[in-house]
Amino acid sequence: MSSPGYNVFIMPKHGGYTINELMQRHRDALSHIADNWGDRIGVFAEGLGGFAAFYLALDHGPMSSAVYQNAPGILTEHKFQETVMKGRGAAQRRKLMLPFAKFLSRALPQIRIPISMYLDFKELVDSKAGNRALETRLVIDGYRKDPDFDRSYPLSAVMSLVLTPPPKPLAALEIPTMLLVPARGWSDPAYVKDLYSRLPSIKKKLVEVDGSVFWMLSHPDEAANVICNWFDETV
């Protein structure tokens, strides 16, 4: 993304912050960029970062445009919670642990929960043969073995993924928004498409990609082109 001339800033790892804490963290970072480099800012965010960035966009955060992958979501919405509980493996574990975790979080909010209890990185690797080989090497054999990789979060941070209401309703969204929807994402793509249909009349675009959660890793040039073309139009 830097090749076309964009200054690229990357947020550090999440580190066990709640959604509200991540919103403030992102707001501080974007304000710093705006004050020191300029306020024409496009945000690409995915997964947990995508949830926080989308909430910040609803709250009129300091960004000009946004692209989301494996996100966004209205975290307290029944449709969202239902879709992330579908399936086997980690999805089934999420479904089983949620009632108990809600109760436990009131008494022991800082107890640390292994990420592997509710998220299986091997499950997230694309099922397509060529993509699977590349993503396994990058994610399973590389990224996941990084000593700086988060392996657990406080229960308060985990539960914020289903207990944090949006700061404003969807109708408050004013920032141009693109949603990248992987065909084989970690949750049902139908939810993101439904959310897209409910966005207000802003400049928006939905792009379906033939990939999974780590599509941007196995297709970096294609991902950068899609994102930069959108920012060229909207930032």
C-alpha positions in Angstrom: 0.0 0.0 0.0 3.0 2.3 0.4 4.0 1.8 -3.3 1.2 4.2 -4.7 2.4 6.9 -2.2 0.4 6.2 1.0 2.0 6.7 4.4 1.2 3.5 6.1 0.8 3.3 9.9 0.2 0.0 11.7 -1.4 -0.3 15.1 0.5 -2.5 17.6 -1.1 -5.7 18.9 -4.4 -5.4 20.8 -2.9 -6.6 24.1 -6.2 -7.5 25.9 -8.0 -4.2 25.7 -11.8 -4.0 25.7 -13.7 -2.7 22.6 -14.2 0.7 24.3 -10.5 0.9 25.2 -9.5 0.0 21.7 -11.8 2.7 20.3 -10.0 5.3 22.4 -6.6 3.8 21.5 -7.5 4.1 17.8 -8.9 7.6 18.2 -5.6 8.7 19.9 -3.5 7.2 17.1 -5.6 8.8 14.3 -5.6 12.2 16.0 -1.8 11.9 16.3 -1.5 11.1 12.6 -3.9 14.0 11.7 -1.9 16.5 13.8 1.5 15.4 12.4 0.9 14.2 8.8 -2.5 15.4 7.7 -6.2 14.6 8.2 -6.8 12.7 4.9 -6.8 9.3 6.6 -8.1 6.0 5.3 -8.4 3.1 7.7 -8.2 -0.6 6.8 -9.2 -2.8 9.7 -10.1 -6.4 10.2 -11.3 -8.7 12.9 -11.1 -7.3 16.4 -9.5 -4.1 15.1 -12.4 -3.9 12.6 -15.0 -4.0 15.3 -13.3 -1.2 17.2 -12.7 0.9 14.1 -16.3 0.6 13.0 -17.6 1.7 16.3 -15.2 4.6 16.1 -16.5 5.5 12.7 -20.1 5.4 14.1 -18.8 7.9 16.7 -17.5 10.2 14.0 -13.8 9.4 14.6 -11.0 11.2 12.8 -11.0 9.2 9.6 -11.9 10.0 6.0 -12.7 6.5 4.8 -12.7 2.9 6.0 -12.3 -0.6 4.7 -13.2 -3.6 6.8 -12.5 -7.3 6.4 -13.7 -10.1 8.8 -15.7 -7.2 10.3 -17.7 -5.1 11.2 -20.5 -6.0 13.5 -23.0 -4.7 15.9 -21.7 -6.7 18.8 -24.8 -6.8 21.0 -27.1 -7.6 18.0 -28.7 -11.0 18.1 -27.9 -11.6 14.4 -24.2 -11.0 15.0 -24.0 -13.3 18.1 -26.0 -16.0 16.3 -23.7 -16.0 13.3 -20.5 -16.3 15.2 -21.9 -19.3 17.1 -22.7 -21.3 13.9 -20.6 -24.2 13.0 -18.3 -26.7 14.8 -14.9 -26.5 16.4 -14.2 -23.1 17.9 -17.8 -21.9 17.1 -19.2 -24.7 19.2 -16.8 -23.8 22.0 -17.9 -20.2 21.8 -21.5 -21.2 22.1 -20.9 -23.5 25.1 -18.7 -21.0 27.0 -20.8 -17.9 26.5 -23.3 -18.3 29.4 -20.7 -19.4 31.8 -18.3 -16.6 30.7 -21.0 -14.0 31.3 -21.4 -15.1 34.8 -17.7 -15.5 35.5 -16.9 -12.1 34.1 -18.8 -10.4 36.9 -16.7 -12.1 39.6 -13.3 -12.5 37.9 -13.1 -10.0 35.0 -9.3 -10.1 34.9 -8.9 -13.9 34.7 -7.0 -14.7 31.5 -8.7 -16.8 28.8 -6.6 -18.6 26.2 -7.6 -17.3 22.7 -7.5 -21.0 21.5 -10.7 -21.6 23.6 -12.8 -19.5 21.2 -10.6 -19.0 18.1 -8.8 -21.7 16.2 -6.3 -20.2 13.7 -6.0 -23.5 11.9 -9.7 -23.4 11.2 -9.3 -19.9 9.7 -6.8 -20.9 7.0 -8.3 -21.1 3.6 -9.5 -24.5 2.4 -8.3 -23.9 -1.2 -5.2 -26.0 -1.8 -2.9 -23.2 -3.1 -4.1 -20.6 -0.6 -3.9 -23.2 2.2 -0.3 -24.0 1.7 0.8 -20.3 1.7 -1.4 -19.3 4.6 -0.3 -22.2 6.7 3.3 -21.2 6.2 2.6 -17.5 7.0 0.1 -18.0 9.8 0.6 -21.3 11.5 4.3 -21.8 10.9 5.2 -18.1 11.2 2.8 -15.5 12.8 1.5 -17.8 15.5 5.0 -18.7 16.6 6.0 -15.1 17.0 7.0 -14.5 20.7 5.0 -11.3 20.6 1.8 -13.1 19.5 -1.2 -12.7 22.0 -2.1 -16.0 23.4 -4.6 -15.0 26.1 -6.8 -12.0 27.0 -8.6 -10.9 30.2 -12.1 -12.2 30.3 -13.4 -8.6 30.4 -11.8 -8.0 27.0 -13.2 -11.2 25.6 -16.7 -10.5 26.8 -16.6 -7.0 25.4 -16.9 -8.7 22.0 -20.6 -9.5 22.8 -21.5 -6.9 25.5 -20.4 -3.6 24.0 -23.3 -1.6 22.4 -22.5 0.7 19.5 -21.8 4.3 20.5 -24.4 5.5 18.0 -27.0 3.9 15.7 -26.1 2.8 12.2 -27.9 5.9 10.9 -25.2 8.0 12.4 -22.5 6.6 10.0 -21.2 9.3 7.6 -17.8 7.9 6.6 -17.4 6.2 3.2 -17.3 2.5 3.9 -16.1 -0.6 2.0 -16.8 -4.1 3.2 -14.5 -7.0 2.0 -16.5 -10.2 2.4 -14.5 -13.5 2.2 -16.5 -16.4 0.8 -15.1 -18.6 3.6 -14.8 -16.2 6.5 -14.8 -17.0 10.2 -18.5 -16.3 10.4 -21.5 -16.4 8.0 -20.9 -13.9 5.2 -24.7 -13.3 5.1 -24.5 -11.3 8.3 -22.0 -8.8 6.9 -24.1 -8.5 3.7 -27.2 -7.9 5.8 -25.3 -5.2 7.8 -24.2 -3.6 4.6 -27.8 -3.4 3.4 -28.7 -1.5 6.5 -26.0 1.1 6.3 -27.3 4.6 5.6 -27.1 6.3 2.2 -23.4 7.1 2.3 -20.7 6.2 -0.3 -20.3 2.5 0.2 -19.2 -0.6 -1.6 -19.3 -4.4 -0.9 -16.6 -6.6 -2.5 -16.8 -10.4 -2.3 -13.5 -12.1 -2.4 -12.7 -15.7 -3.1 -10.8 -16.4 0.0 -11.0 -16.8 3.8 -9.8 -14.8 6.8 -6.2 -14.5 5.7 -7.0 -13.5 2.1 -5.0 -10.3 2.4 -1.9 -12.4 3.3 -2.3 -14.9 0.4 -3.3 -12.1 -2.0 -1.4 -9.0 -0.9 -1.2 -7.3 -4.3 -4.8 -7.8 -5.0 -5.9 -6.6 -1.5 -3.7 -3.5 -1.7 -5.1 -2.6 -5.1 -8.7 -3.0 -3.9 -8.1 -0.9 -0.8 -5.9 1.8 -2.4 -8.4 2.2 -5.3 -11.1 2.8 -2.7 -9.0 5.3 -0.8 -8.2 7.1 -4.1 -11.9 7.7 -4.5 -12.8 8.6 -0.9 -9.9 10.0 1.1 
